[in-house]
Amino acid sequence: MISPRYNRADAIIMACRIILLVLTGVELGGCMFIPTPSVSGYSVITDKTINSLEPGKTTRADILLKLGEPGERLGDDRIFVYHWEQVAGIGMVPTSLTNDHYLALEIGPDNRLKRVKEFSGDWLHPIASPSHSLGQWTSE
């Protein structure tokens, strides 16, 4: 009697290998997410730091000492804008889960802080630029 080349156990092992190969291809194709918590731009400006900025008390020099040079200076150097981006992870396809933060500080004619506003999205609804919200805020 001639025995078949493959028996049932070999066929099951072969099917499992094919399924594993397909699943590996899907993961490498972009469905895999690698957590890589990091920050770009300025370091994270914490709520504690933001709350320490007191309108009417904090001076322009205090702001520059605490936060450094702003990313943007607007309105004849009376508005400082700081930006930082938090990255939660990167997918195998060039995508990432990010959250942008903007901190706008308005300085009055007496060189003291007049107003503070933080603009940020969330992980699912990030903001690309606060220009619309910042425009409304500066016109108030």
Steps between C-alpha positions, in 0.01 A plus 500: 500500500628842407475752785380853421776759505318720758277381775233699681736629774741636240214677321391669824856613575532638146168691536614649832826615343313668214265677743798617709672627185189697396460652847866603506455667160199695630696622804791612287258662256401770746257361751763489771552790742828559683466714815772766507406773747700812421476875468622724221529876484521647849499266791156452650383815670318361801178629654704594807723726288201652319323567831813670634469767228293769672340774291600842633797359692713289266732711283626445146843414646342244739328330205821483297693362798237232575408395148782617275468660160149458352447326167307800371469864597187672373329838524805725520668263746213509749389138450730202557397158365661178621432168324574141596382168366454181696535174308335189643627254240575427138332252265686288251343707222633858536237615748518608859267581784584859599356779707602861434505764772531877462545748782426865416604778736399862452726763651359844581661840439645492853702184402288286734297195406149599400339167395582129468330252268583136428374343179514123462312218341489144621643176368200436275435862394835678476523860386730578210537868582334730748494788249118529492461476879804721557360760259172511694684515833725791396206700365315486833 
